[in-house]
């Protein structure tokens, strides 16, 4: 029983410590709001999404944050446009912001690199 109490106390200390670290990082090193903003060619801020699940179709915007400024384009379906968009899709990529290419230009995404090779 004593070992279980020690493990429980250590677990609580670990969780409290991780929460403390997270709060300290959020305070001293905050991330930019929503990873930056999206602006059109005229510099006006453009909403990137239609809803919480899909991107707006036929966009040509620049994703601007403190760390980068990269061009992002979407096709008629709201997917990130890679290349000229001609021909049928041969490969489907599922993933997160790394697959989407958060912070990189269209031609620098993982998908674009795989498709060109």
N, C-alpha and C positions, 0 to 999 in steps of 0.2 A: 504494500500500500504506500509505503514511503517513496518508492521509486516512481510510482504513478504521480504522486504529488510533485515531485521534483521535475518530472517531464512536463506536467501541466504548467508549472510556474515558468519553466524555460520557454515553453510554447507561447505563453502570454507575453513574456518579455520580448520574444522575437517579433511577435505581431505588433506590439506597441513600438518597438524600435523601427520596424519597417514603415509604420504609419508616420512616425516622427521624421524619418528620412524623407519620405514622400512629401510631407508638408514643408520641410525645410527646402527641398529642391523646388517645389512649386513657388515658394516665396522668393528665394534668392536667384533661381534660374528659370523663370517662367517661360513656357512655350508660347510662340505667337498665337493669337486667337485664330482658331480653325486652320492653322498651318499657313497663314498668310491670306492674301486676297487675290481675286481674279479681276483683271482689268482688260478692257477692249483696246483697240488701236488708238482711240481718242483719250484713253486714260480714265474712263468712267468705270466704276466698280460694277461688275456683272455677277448676278447670282449663278452659281455653277450647277445647281441641282433644281429639278422640277419638284422632287419630293425627297424623302430620306433614302430612297433606294435607287433612283436613276439620275443620270446627268442630263442636262438640257441638250437637245440635238443641235447639230450644225453650229457649234461654237468655235470661235477662233479667238482665244484669250491668252493673256500672259499671267502665269501664276507668280506672284511677287511676294516674297517674304524677306526676313532679315538675312537669310543665308543664300538665297538664289532668286533668279528671275528667268523663268522658262516658259516657252510657248506650249500651249495645249490646244488641240483641236478635237472635236467630236464629230461623228458621222450622223447621218439622218436618224439612226436608232439611238443615239446618245452614248455610243461606245467610243472609246478613245481611238482616233483615226491613226493608223500606222500605214505609211506608204500611200499609194494612189487609191486603194480601196477596190481595185478591179479584181474580178474573179471571185470564185466561191471560196469560202473559208475552208482550210484544210486542217487547222489545229485550233482547239479551243483552250484558252488559258483561263484558269480560275485561280483567284488568289486575293491578296489584300493590297495594301498601299505599295508594297514592293513590286508586285506584279503590275499594278497600274502605273507605277513610275512616279510616285510622289516626289516632286522636287527635281525631276529631270525632263528634258525636252522630249518630244514625240520620238525622234530618231535615236534617243539614248535609252529607251525603255528596254527591259528584258525581252519583251515580246518583239520589238523591232529588231533587236540584235539576233534573236533566234530566227526570225523570218527572213532576214537578209542572208543568213548563212545557209 
